[in-house]
Amino acid sequence: MPDVVVIMGSSSDLPKIQPCIDTLKKLGISHEVRVMSAHRTPDLVLSYIGSAEQRGVKVVIAAAGGAAHLAGVSAAHTLLPVIGIPVESSALKGIDSLLSTIQMPGGIPVATVGIGSGGATNAALLAAQIIALNDDQLKKRLLENRQASRQKVIDDDAAINAQ
């Protein structure tokens, strides 16, 4: 059973959310990746998300572009934490996706990360932090990841100053 499910509205979103999947793998978090649309396959979203908690899922990550209703529809069908990734679109560079994802009505929360690869990475990290509330080994891996990120900045600074 996966701890995290990552769903995307279209297979064309995969390259844009790959940093999320890579980060989940790096942290050793079990996950499942699926394609389903809030608009074209709403029955599949309902069935899949509606049964997620029973299957042991702890966090849902939903990525979509344009109208980007996938995270909100998912959140409407579960009490699990839902993290929305607004996928960059060609028409409005992802601003449409961001606004669609972030403007949830009171009562149905969706945590929303930024547009782009940083947002995709942060979705995985936020999911990891949620799960780490009850998983000390994952918490340790998150701390190590953060320390490695810190060290990279220090090393980059030293390299630039050595030039």
SEDOMI-519112 format. One line per field, with one value per residue (C-alpha): residue in three letters; y, z negated, x. Coordinates in steps of 0.5 Angstrom, whole numbers, padded with zeros to 4 digits. Layout:
# residues N
r <- [ALA/...] .
Y <- [Y/...] .
Z <- [Z/...] .
X <- [X/...] .
# end
This chain:
# residues 163
r <- [MET/PRO/ASP/VAL/VAL/VAL/ILE/MET/GLY/SER/SER/SER/ASP/LEU/PRO/LYS/ILE/GLN/PRO/CYS/ILE/ASP/THR/LEU/LYS/LYS/LEU/GLY/ILE/SER/HIS/GLU/VAL/ARG/VAL/MET/SER/ALA/HIS/ARG/THR/PRO/ASP/LEU/VAL/LEU/SER/TYR/ILE/GLY/SER/ALA/GLU/GLN/ARG/GLY/VAL/LYS/VAL/VAL/ILE/ALA/ALA/ALA/GLY/GLY/ALA/ALA/HIS/LEU/ALA/GLY/VAL/SER/ALA/ALA/HIS/THR/LEU/LEU/PRO/VAL/ILE/GLY/ILE/PRO/VAL/GLU/SER/SER/ALA/LEU/LYS/GLY/ILE/ASP/SER/LEU/LEU/SER/THR/ILE/GLN/MET/PRO/GLY/GLY/ILE/PRO/VAL/ALA/THR/VAL/GLY/ILE/GLY/SER/GLY/GLY/ALA/THR/ASN/ALA/ALA/LEU/LEU/ALA/ALA/GLN/ILE/ILE/ALA/LEU/ASN/ASP/ASP/GLN/LEU/LYS/LYS/ARG/LEU/LEU/GLU/ASN/ARG/GLN/ALA/SER/ARG/GLN/LYS/VAL/ILE/ASP/ASP/ASP/ALA/ALA/ILE/ASN/ALA/GLN] .
Y <- [0000/0007/0012/0018/0018/0022/0024/0028/0031/0029/0024/0031/0033/0028/0031/0037/0034/0029/0033/0031/0023/0024/0027/0021/0016/0020/0020/0012/0014/0009/0012/0011/0015/0015/0019/0021/0028/0031/0033/0027/0021/0024/0017/0014/0020/0019/0012/0012/0018/0015/0009/0012/0012/0005/0003/0006/0012/0018/0024/0026/0030/0032/0036/0039/0045/0050/0049/0045/0042/0036/0037/0041/0035/0030/0034/0034/0026/0025/0027/0026/0032/0034/0038/0041/0042/0048/0045/0051/0052/0054/0060/0063/0060/0057/0063/0060/0053/0057/0061/0055/0050/0056/0059/0053/0055/0055/0048/0044/0045/0044/0046/0049/0049/0054/0053/0049/0044/0048/0047/0040/0038/0042/0038/0031/0035/0037/0030/0027/0032/0030/0023/0024/0027/0019/0016/0018/0015/0019/0025/0023/0023/0029/0033/0029/0032/0039/0039/0037/0042/0047/0044/0045/0053/0053/0049/0053/0060/0057/0055/0062/0066/0061/0064] .
Z <- [0000/0002/-0003/0002/0008/0014/0019/0025/0030/0036/0038/0041/0034/0032/0034/0030/0024/0024/0019/0014/0016/0016/0009/0006/0009/0006/-0001/-0001/-0001/0002/0007/0013/0019/0023/0029/0028/0030/0025/0032/0036/0031/0025/0023/0023/0018/0014/0013/0013/0008/0004/0002/0001/-0006/-0007/-0003/-0008/-0004/-0008/-0003/0004/0008/0014/0020/0026/0031/0033/0030/0025/0021/0019/0012/0010/0013/0009/0003/0003/0003/-0003/-0010/-0008/-0007/0000/0004/0010/0015/0020/0027/0032/0038/0044/0044/0038/0035/0030/0026/0028/0025/0019/0018/0019/0014/0009/0009/0005/0001/-0007/-0009/-0004/-0005/0001/-0001/0005/0007/0013/0020/0023/0021/0014/0013/0015/0010/0005/0005/0004/-0002/-0005/-0004/-0007/-0013/-0014/-0014/-0019/-0024/-0026/-0023/-0026/-0021/-0015/-0020/-0020/-0013/-0012/-0017/-0013/-0006/-0009/-0012/-0005/-0002/-0006/-0005/0002/0002/-0003/0002/0008/0004/0003/0010/0013/0008/0010/0017] .
X <- [0000/0003/0004/0003/-0001/0000/-0005/-0005/-0010/-0006/0000/0003/0004/0009/0015/0013/0011/0017/0021/0016/0016/0024/0024/0019/0024/0030/0026/0024/0017/0012/0008/0003/0003/-0004/-0007/-0014/-0018/-0023/-0027/-0026/-0026/-0030/-0032/-0025/-0023/-0029/-0027/-0020/-0019/-0026/-0022/-0015/-0015/-0018/-0012/-0007/-0006/-0003/-0003/-0006/-0002/-0006/-0003/-0007/-0006/-0011/-0018/-0014/-0020/-0017/-0014/-0021/-0025/-0020/-0021/-0028/-0028/-0023/-0021/-0013/-0009/-0009/-0003/-0004/0001/-0001/0002/0004/0000/0002/-0004/-0003/0004/0001/-0003/-0009/-0008/-0005/-0011/-0016/-0012/-0011/-0018/-0022/-0028/-0028/-0029/-0025/-0018/-0012/-0005/-0002/0005/0008/0008/0014/0019/0020/0013/0013/0019/0016/0009/0013/0017/0011/0008/0014/0013/0006/0008/0014/0010/0009/0015/0022/0026/0023/0024/0031/0032/0028/0033/0039/0036/0035/0043/0045/0041/0044/0051/0050/0049/0055/0060/0057/0059/0066/0067/0064/0069/0075/0074] .
# end
